[in-house]
Amino acid sequence: MASAEDNIISFEPKPEPRRSGPMKSDLVEQAAVIIPDPQVLVNLVSKRVAQLNSGRRPLVDALPTMGVADIALMELIEGKIKLKES
């Protein structure tokens, strides 16, 4: 009969690799300077993320490690997308 200790597997997590470039929180802070209202910023980024996910091409040079939210934030920061005010 096997003991409970026979079922234990030791696990040591590997350290996560460091990502080059700005972190997402930095991008959010930069975008918040342009669009200070958090709800408007979230809605704008969400709409652009949906467009990117449906096949639209990024308007900025995107690194392979960037997610679509990071791309949308970079587009906003670089002035490639703007809020249309009615």
mmCIF file of the C-alpha atoms, coordinates in Angstrom:
data_MODEL
# 
_entry.id   MODEL 
# 
loop_
_atom_site.group_PDB 
_atom_site.id 
_atom_site.type_symbol 
_atom_site.label_atom_id 
_atom_site.label_alt_id 
_atom_site.label_comp_id 
_atom_site.label_asym_id 
_atom_site.label_entity_id 
_atom_site.label_seq_id 
_atom_site.pdbx_PDB_ins_code 
_atom_site.Cartn_x 
_atom_site.Cartn_y 
_atom_site.Cartn_z 
_atom_site.occupancy 
_atom_site.B_iso_or_equiv 
_atom_site.pdbx_formal_charge 
_atom_site.auth_seq_id 
_atom_site.auth_comp_id 
_atom_site.auth_asym_id 
_atom_site.auth_atom_id 
_atom_site.pdbx_PDB_model_num 
ATOM 1  C CA . MET A 1 1  ? 0.000   0.000  0.000   1.00 0.00 ? 1  MET A CA 1 
ATOM 2  C CA . ALA A 1 2  ? 1.383   3.416  -1.002  1.00 0.00 ? 2  ALA A CA 1 
ATOM 3  C CA . SER A 1 3  ? 1.716   6.093  1.619   1.00 0.00 ? 3  SER A CA 1 
ATOM 4  C CA . ALA A 1 4  ? 0.462   9.671  1.219   1.00 0.00 ? 4  ALA A CA 1 
ATOM 5  C CA . GLU A 1 5  ? 4.078   10.847 0.876   1.00 0.00 ? 5  GLU A CA 1 
ATOM 6  C CA . ASP A 1 6  ? 4.461   8.776  -2.312  1.00 0.00 ? 6  ASP A CA 1 
ATOM 7  C CA . ASN A 1 7  ? 1.873   11.029 -3.985  1.00 0.00 ? 7  ASN A CA 1 
ATOM 8  C CA . ILE A 1 8  ? 3.737   14.269 -3.296  1.00 0.00 ? 8  ILE A CA 1 
ATOM 9  C CA . ILE A 1 9  ? 5.540   15.861 -6.217  1.00 0.00 ? 9  ILE A CA 1 
ATOM 10 C CA . SER A 1 10 ? 8.026   18.588 -5.498  1.00 0.00 ? 10 SER A CA 1 
ATOM 11 C CA . PHE A 1 11 ? 7.571   21.762 -7.537  1.00 0.00 ? 11 PHE A CA 1 
ATOM 12 C CA . GLU A 1 12 ? 9.881   24.725 -7.756  1.00 0.00 ? 12 GLU A CA 1 
ATOM 13 C CA . PRO A 1 13 ? 8.509   27.574 -9.847  1.00 0.00 ? 13 PRO A CA 1 
ATOM 14 C CA . LYS A 1 14 ? 10.835  29.065 -12.410 1.00 0.00 ? 14 LYS A CA 1 
ATOM 15 C CA . PRO A 1 15 ? 11.450  32.789 -12.178 1.00 0.00 ? 15 PRO A CA 1 
ATOM 16 C CA . GLU A 1 16 ? 9.494   34.704 -14.795 1.00 0.00 ? 16 GLU A CA 1 
ATOM 17 C CA . PRO A 1 17 ? 11.574  36.225 -17.577 1.00 0.00 ? 17 PRO A CA 1 
ATOM 18 C CA . ARG A 1 18 ? 11.821  39.981 -17.587 1.00 0.00 ? 18 ARG A CA 1 
ATOM 19 C CA . ARG A 1 19 ? 9.888   41.659 -20.345 1.00 0.00 ? 19 ARG A CA 1 
ATOM 20 C CA . SER A 1 20 ? 11.547  44.447 -22.222 1.00 0.00 ? 20 SER A CA 1 
ATOM 21 C CA . GLY A 1 21 ? 9.651   47.649 -22.869 1.00 0.00 ? 21 GLY A CA 1 
ATOM 22 C CA . PRO A 1 22 ? 7.017   49.397 -20.804 1.00 0.00 ? 22 PRO A CA 1 
ATOM 23 C CA . MET A 1 23 ? 4.718   47.474 -18.549 1.00 0.00 ? 23 MET A CA 1 
ATOM 24 C CA . LYS A 1 24 ? 0.988   47.681 -19.062 1.00 0.00 ? 24 LYS A CA 1 
ATOM 25 C CA . SER A 1 25 ? 0.518   49.885 -15.987 1.00 0.00 ? 25 SER A CA 1 
ATOM 26 C CA . ASP A 1 26 ? 2.929   52.405 -17.505 1.00 0.00 ? 26 ASP A CA 1 
ATOM 27 C CA . LEU A 1 27 ? 0.862   52.461 -20.678 1.00 0.00 ? 27 LEU A CA 1 
ATOM 28 C CA . VAL A 1 28 ? -2.339  52.989 -18.693 1.00 0.00 ? 28 VAL A CA 1 
ATOM 29 C CA . GLU A 1 29 ? -0.755  55.904 -16.814 1.00 0.00 ? 29 GLU A CA 1 
ATOM 30 C CA . GLN A 1 30 ? 0.384   57.511 -20.076 1.00 0.00 ? 30 GLN A CA 1 
ATOM 31 C CA . ALA A 1 31 ? -3.022  57.011 -21.705 1.00 0.00 ? 31 ALA A CA 1 
ATOM 32 C CA . ALA A 1 32 ? -4.768  58.450 -18.620 1.00 0.00 ? 32 ALA A CA 1 
ATOM 33 C CA . VAL A 1 33 ? -2.984  61.741 -19.246 1.00 0.00 ? 33 VAL A CA 1 
ATOM 34 C CA . ILE A 1 34 ? -4.690  61.886 -22.663 1.00 0.00 ? 34 ILE A CA 1 
ATOM 35 C CA . ILE A 1 35 ? -8.095  60.533 -21.539 1.00 0.00 ? 35 ILE A CA 1 
ATOM 36 C CA . PRO A 1 36 ? -8.365  61.389 -17.806 1.00 0.00 ? 36 PRO A CA 1 
ATOM 37 C CA . ASP A 1 37 ? -11.850 59.885 -17.302 1.00 0.00 ? 37 ASP A CA 1 
ATOM 38 C CA . PRO A 1 38 ? -11.244 56.197 -16.422 1.00 0.00 ? 38 PRO A CA 1 
ATOM 39 C CA . GLN A 1 39 ? -14.640 55.043 -17.744 1.00 0.00 ? 39 GLN A CA 1 
ATOM 40 C CA . VAL A 1 40 ? -14.090 56.739 -21.093 1.00 0.00 ? 40 VAL A CA 1 
ATOM 41 C CA . LEU A 1 41 ? -10.554 55.325 -21.302 1.00 0.00 ? 41 LEU A CA 1 
ATOM 42 C CA . VAL A 1 42 ? -11.766 51.788 -20.590 1.00 0.00 ? 42 VAL A CA 1 
ATOM 43 C CA . ASN A 1 43 ? -14.569 52.082 -23.150 1.00 0.00 ? 43 ASN A CA 1 
ATOM 44 C CA . LEU A 1 44 ? -12.246 53.459 -25.832 1.00 0.00 ? 44 LEU A CA 1 
ATOM 45 C CA . VAL A 1 45 ? -9.621  50.756 -25.272 1.00 0.00 ? 45 VAL A CA 1 
ATOM 46 C CA . SER A 1 46 ? -12.309 48.049 -25.138 1.00 0.00 ? 46 SER A CA 1 
ATOM 47 C CA . LYS A 1 47 ? -13.777 49.141 -28.462 1.00 0.00 ? 47 LYS A CA 1 
ATOM 48 C CA . ARG A 1 48 ? -10.328 49.174 -30.083 1.00 0.00 ? 48 ARG A CA 1 
ATOM 49 C CA . VAL A 1 49 ? -9.491  45.750 -28.597 1.00 0.00 ? 49 VAL A CA 1 
ATOM 50 C CA . ALA A 1 50 ? -12.690 44.381 -30.169 1.00 0.00 ? 50 ALA A CA 1 
ATOM 51 C CA . GLN A 1 51 ? -11.639 45.842 -33.524 1.00 0.00 ? 51 GLN A CA 1 
ATOM 52 C CA . LEU A 1 52 ? -8.162  44.314 -33.255 1.00 0.00 ? 52 LEU A CA 1 
ATOM 53 C CA . ASN A 1 53 ? -9.618  40.944 -32.266 1.00 0.00 ? 53 ASN A CA 1 
ATOM 54 C CA . SER A 1 54 ? -11.932 41.034 -35.278 1.00 0.00 ? 54 SER A CA 1 
ATOM 55 C CA . GLY A 1 55 ? -8.988  41.375 -37.655 1.00 0.00 ? 55 GLY A CA 1 
ATOM 56 C CA . ARG A 1 56 ? -8.127  45.067 -37.867 1.00 0.00 ? 56 ARG A CA 1 
ATOM 57 C CA . ARG A 1 57 ? -4.411  45.719 -38.157 1.00 0.00 ? 57 ARG A CA 1 
ATOM 58 C CA . PRO A 1 58 ? -2.506  47.581 -35.446 1.00 0.00 ? 58 PRO A CA 1 
ATOM 59 C CA . LEU A 1 59 ? -1.710  51.212 -36.245 1.00 0.00 ? 59 LEU A CA 1 
ATOM 60 C CA . VAL A 1 60 ? 1.594   51.015 -34.357 1.00 0.00 ? 60 VAL A CA 1 
ATOM 61 C CA . ASP A 1 61 ? 4.566   48.685 -34.521 1.00 0.00 ? 61 ASP A CA 1 
ATOM 62 C CA . ALA A 1 62 ? 3.610   45.951 -32.072 1.00 0.00 ? 62 ALA A CA 1 
ATOM 63 C CA . LEU A 1 63 ? 6.036   43.605 -30.400 1.00 0.00 ? 63 LEU A CA 1 
ATOM 64 C CA . PRO A 1 64 ? 5.083   39.912 -30.431 1.00 0.00 ? 64 PRO A CA 1 
ATOM 65 C CA . THR A 1 65 ? 4.867   40.005 -26.632 1.00 0.00 ? 65 THR A CA 1 
ATOM 66 C CA . MET A 1 66 ? 2.271   42.794 -26.619 1.00 0.00 ? 66 MET A CA 1 
ATOM 67 C CA . GLY A 1 67 ? -1.352  41.969 -25.997 1.00 0.00 ? 67 GLY A CA 1 
ATOM 68 C CA . VAL A 1 68 ? -4.157  43.708 -27.853 1.00 0.00 ? 68 VAL A CA 1 
ATOM 69 C CA . ALA A 1 69 ? -4.901  45.992 -24.884 1.00 0.00 ? 69 ALA A CA 1 
ATOM 70 C CA . ASP A 1 70 ? -1.263  47.126 -24.874 1.00 0.00 ? 70 ASP A CA 1 
ATOM 71 C CA . ILE A 1 71 ? -1.496  47.777 -28.621 1.00 0.00 ? 71 ILE A CA 1 
ATOM 72 C CA . ALA A 1 72 ? -4.690  49.813 -28.175 1.00 0.00 ? 72 ALA A CA 1 
ATOM 73 C CA . LEU A 1 73 ? -3.059  51.851 -25.400 1.00 0.00 ? 73 LEU A CA 1 
ATOM 74 C CA . MET A 1 74 ? 0.023   52.503 -27.547 1.00 0.00 ? 74 MET A CA 1 
ATOM 75 C CA . GLU A 1 75 ? -2.193  53.625 -30.435 1.00 0.00 ? 75 GLU A CA 1 
ATOM 76 C CA . LEU A 1 76 ? -3.910  56.096 -28.117 1.00 0.00 ? 76 LEU A CA 1 
ATOM 77 C CA . ILE A 1 77 ? -0.633  57.358 -26.659 1.00 0.00 ? 77 ILE A CA 1 
ATOM 78 C CA . GLU A 1 78 ? 0.870   57.849 -30.110 1.00 0.00 ? 78 GLU A CA 1 
ATOM 79 C CA . GLY A 1 79 ? -2.216  59.724 -31.335 1.00 0.00 ? 79 GLY A CA 1 
ATOM 80 C CA . LYS A 1 80 ? -3.233  57.038 -33.852 1.00 0.00 ? 80 LYS A CA 1 
ATOM 81 C CA . ILE A 1 81 ? -6.727  56.738 -32.349 1.00 0.00 ? 81 ILE A CA 1 
ATOM 82 C CA . LYS A 1 82 ? -8.765  59.523 -30.823 1.00 0.00 ? 82 LYS A CA 1 
ATOM 83 C CA . LEU A 1 83 ? -12.035 59.956 -29.026 1.00 0.00 ? 83 LEU A CA 1 
ATOM 84 C CA . LYS A 1 84 ? -14.767 61.310 -31.274 1.00 0.00 ? 84 LYS A CA 1 
ATOM 85 C CA . GLU A 1 85 ? -16.747 63.802 -29.251 1.00 0.00 ? 85 GLU A CA 1 
ATOM 86 C CA . SER A 1 86 ? -20.334 64.444 -30.239 1.00 0.00 ? 86 SER A CA 1 
# 
